[in-house]
Amino acid sequence: MSEYRGGMATNDPPEERLALFIDHENVAIGARDIGYRFDPRPLLDALAERGRLITRRAYADWNLFSDDRRDMVDANVELIEIPQRSDSVRKNAADIQMAVDAMELALTREFVSTFVIVSGDSDFTPLVSKLRELNKRVIGVGLKGSTSSMLPPACDEFIFYDRLEGIPLRQSQGAGKGRAKKGADTGAVKHKEKKEAKGKKSSQKQDLRELERLLTRTLAGIQSSTAGAVQASNLKRALLRKDPTFSEADYGFRGFRELLRHLADHKVITLNEGSAPGDPEVDFPSAPRDEDAAFQLLRTTVKELMDELGGDPPLSGLKDQLRKRQPDFSEKDLGYSGFLQFCKAAVTKDVVEMDWEEDDQEYYLYVEDTGKSS
């Protein structure tokens, strides 16, 4: 049977349909432990950007979470009551009921494409795996400090609730801390804040540098394994497969396209209009940023080592020699997946020469115009 599109053009991209399942006891207690109150609305806002929510269910003994009822009802979340028994039995009952309902929906509602599992409990890892076996996309949600390390890698994407915009603090949280800070020695506090701010700035720049390397490494990997252009949406999905917790917001960008524009402005990548509106094609510049300088660094280093060694330097250890001269050197910044690939590109461009010695099982590099012939 054909899918009803409500009058939309048939060539429009299919809309993601999401089903939300909340292990409320787990996330409510986790949020409380770090000074927050679990309110579903910031999460619903984030999910609205990913597709259309058609099911919203939260599981708990709601007599124990009566203060949370109003927020859940206002957000149109269906409250599934798990009657109070002993703690362990109640917890198991909630987990089992939630897993059964999710699997039932996956098997009977084929149009549901994405399941959102809100819990940091590793007990839900088998459910996530089974949903993915059924070709469902799974987004996990949990608290940074109370999420099992087993759960995020099992998901297609993982969102940390405490990183979302607009999550509420618990009542009376923060006022006392503010007064205590005012009573401290202001000179010492300001000095400490300046020091911390400087450290954070440096750390942020380093994080952004690592992000550039992750993105260029991923783009190079996609290009080497597939034919055709790489769309921005495919690149984002590949990044999430590597790290389901990835979010461009952690680096100060409001969206993935803003991140890509930043990298394009800095000549790390190029963006071209793609076949789908709003989904540009991503590629490397024909002359990537600093590529000529990197090749020149390689050539100069090889020439210097030839003079020092009285012979041709081997490939092994050569990258360390480049980093002695330029500590931030990385071939991955230029889109090369490894140092050997970078050196082979330099040979192709007549920057250096490279021979394979069978006896040594080693590559040796040299520059022809430096003393090899006069």
N, C-alpha and C positions, 0 to 999 in steps of 0.2 A: 504494500500500500504506500502511495506517495506521501511525503511529509507535507502537512499543511503549513504554509508560509505566511498566511495572513495578508496576502496581497503584495508581499515583498518580491523583488525581482529574484528569479531563480538563480542568478549568478552571484548573489550576495553570499559572503562566507557564512557557514552554519553557525548558529548561536549556541554557545556552551550552555548546558543546562545543569545546574548544580543542586546537589542534595546535601544539607547540613545536618550533622549529627554531633551533639555536644555532650561529652562526659562532664556534666556540670560540677560534680563534687571535686573532680581532679583539678580543673582549671580555677574554680572559685577559691579553693584552699591555696593553690599555688600563687594566685594573684594576691590573696590576703597576706601571705607570708612575706611578700616584698613591698607591702604598703599600698596595693591597688585594690580596686573593686572590679569584679568581672561584669562588664556591661557589653552586651552583644553588638551594640550599634557601631562602634568603630570597626569591628570585624565585618559586619554586614556591608559597611561602606567599601571596605577593601575587596570583598567578594563581588560586589556589584560591578566592579571594574573588570572582572574576569568572566562574567556571564550572568544568566538569569537564575535566581534562586527559586526552586519550585517546591522544596521540602525543607522545613526547619523544625528540628526536634531536639529537645534537651532532656536528659535523663538524670533523675535525682530523687531522693526523699525530700519533697518540697516542704515538709514540715520543718526540716532542718535549715532550709534556705528561704524562709518566708520573706526576708528583706529583698531577695533577688527576683521574686515573682513578678513584681510590677514592671521591671525593666524587660523581662522576657516577654510578658504579655504585650507590652507596648511595641515590641519589635516583631510581633506576630510569630513568635516561636511557640510551637506546640510543646506543652509540658507533659512528659511521660513520667507518671508516678511510680516509684519503686518503693513499696511499703517497707517500713522500718523493721529490721530484724537485728541480729548482731552485726557489727561493723563489717566483718569479713564476708558474711553471707550477703549483706545488702550490696556491698561493692561488687561481688561476683555476679549478683543478679543484674545489676545495672549494666555491667560490661557485656554479659551474655545477651541481654535484651537488645542492647544497642547493636551488637554484631549481627544478631538474627535479623533485625529490622533492615539493616544496611544490605545484607545479602539478599533478603527477599526483594527489596527494591531493585537491586542490580539485576536480578533474574527475571523480574516481571515488568520492569519499565526500561525497555531498551533505549529510549530516547534520553535517559539520564546519562550524561557523558562524564561528569566529574563528581566525585564524592569528597566532601570536606569533613575530616575527622578531627574534632577538637578534643585533644587529650594529650598529655605527655607520657602516658603509661605505655610501657613496652608491650603490655598484653595485647595491644591492638595491632602489633606488627603483623601477625598472621592474617588478620582481616585485611590490612592494606595490601599484602601480597596477593591474597585471593581476588580482591577487586581488580588489581592490575592484570591478573591472569585472565579476567573477563573483559579486558581491553577498556577498563575504566581509568580515567585520570584521577589521581588521588592527591589532594592538598591536605597536609597536616597542619595543625595549629596547636601551639603549646607555649608555656612560659620558659624563658631562656634558662633559668636556674633549676627548674624542676622537670625538664623533659629528658626522658631516657635517651642516651646516645644512640640506641638502636633504631629509634623511630624515624628521625629525619632522613637518613639515607634510604629508607624503604619507600619514601614518598616521591612523587614527581616534583612537588614543591612543598616547602615547609615555611610557615609564617610564625614568627615569634610575636605573641600577642602584646608583650610589653614594649615592642618596637612600633606598634601602630600609633597613628596620630589620634589624640583625643581620648585616651583611656583615662578613666576617673581615679583619683586618689580616694582612699578610705576617708571616712569622716574624721575630723580633728587631726589629719595627718599633715605635718609640715609646719604648722604655726609655732610649735615649741622649738623646732629646729631652727627656725628663723630667729627667734629671740635669743637662743643660746649663741648663735653665731655673732649677733650684735654685741654680746657681752664679752667676746674674745678680744684679744689684743689686735686692733685693726691693722697696725703696721705689719705684723707677722702674717695675718690672714691675707692681706693684699699681696705680699711677697709670694706666699704660697700659691695664690690664685694665678699670679703672673707666670710663675714657674710651671704650674700645671697647664696653663693655656699654651705656653710655648711648646711644652712636650706634646700636647694634643695636636698642635698645628703640624709639628714634625711628623708625628705618627699618621696624621691624616694624609699628608703628602706621600708618605711611604705606602699607605694603603692604596692610594690612587695609582701609584706606580705598579703595585702588584696587580691591581685590577686591569690595567692596560696589558700587562703580560698575560694574564689569564684570558683576556678577550682575544688578543692576537694569536695566542697559542691555540685557542679553540677554533678561531676562524681558519687558521692554517690547516688544522686537522680536518675540518669539514671539507675544505677545498681539495685536500689530498685524497679524500675517500668518496667524493661525490662529483658528478658532472653538473655544470650549469652554475648560475649565480646563487649566492647565499643570501636569502632574505633575512631581514632583521628579526622577524618572528622566529625563524629557525635557529638563529644564533642565540636568542634569548632562551629557547627551549633547551639547547645544548648546554648552556651555562647552568641552567637549573638541574639538568641531569647530572652534571658534575658536582654541584653543590645546591641541594634543594632549599637551603636557607638564603641563597643569593638574593639580594635586593639592591637595586641602584640607589634607593633612598638612603642606604647606609653610607653612601659616599657623597651625599648632598645633592643628588639629582632628583628632579620631580618625576621623571619618567625615563624609560629606556631610550627613547628617541633623543631626549636631551643629552643623555650620556653619549650616544653615538655622534651627535652634532659636536659635542665638546672634543671628542677624539678626532673627528674629521677636521675641525679647526686647527688642531695641533698636528695635522698631517700623519696621524697614526693609521687612519683608514680613509677610504673614500665612500661617499654615499651617492647612489644613483637611483633615479625613479624606477620603481619596480612594477610588476604586472598588477599588483593589488594596491589600491590607494592607501596611503599611510603606512605601507610596509616596504621601505626602500631596500635596494640591494646593497650589500656591504662587500667591499673589496679592499685590497691593499693598494696604495699609490703606486704608479708605475716606477717612481723613484722614491721608495719609502723614506720617512724622516731619518736623517743622519746616516743613510746607507752609504753614501760616498765617503763620509768621514770614517765609518766603521771599516770599510774596505781599505782605506788609506792607513788606518791604525794597524790592520792585519799585515799589510805590506811592509810598513816601517818596522814592526816587531820582528817579522821574519828576517828582514835584512840585518837588523841589529844582532839577532841570535846567530845568524850565519857567521858574522864577524867574531862573536864571542866564542862559539863552539868550533869554529874552523870547519864547519860542515853544515848540512841541512838539518834544521830542527824537526823533531817528530811531532805529529799531531797531538799525541798525548802530552798533556801539560801546557800546551800552547795557549789554551783559553785562560789559564791562570796567569800567564805572562802578559796577555792583553789586559787583564784586570789589574795587574800591578801598575800599568801605565794609565788605565782608565777604569777606576773601581766600579763604576755603574754599568760597564759593558754587559750587554745581554743580546745574543742573536735573536731571542724571542721578541724583543721590542720591534724587530724588523720583519716579523712574520715567519722566521725560520724555526722549524720544530726542533732543530738540534745544531750543534756546532759544526759537525761534519757537513751538513747540508749547506750551512753558511760558507764554509771553505770551498765546497764544490761550486757554489755560485760565484765565488771570487775567481776560481779558475776559468769558469765560463766567460767571465768579463775581462780575462787577461790581466787580473790584478796580481796573481801569484801562479806558480806551477805546483803540481802535487803528483807524487809517484807512490805506487804501492810496492813495498818490498816484501816479497813472499817469505824470505828467510826470517825476517823480524816480525812478520805479521803486523806491519805498521805502515801508516802513511807518513811521508816526509814532504815538507814544503820548502820551496826555494823561489828566489827571484832571479831571473836569467841575467839581468843587466848589472849584477853586483859581483864582479870578480870571478864569475864562472867562466867567462870568456872575455878577453881583452882585445 
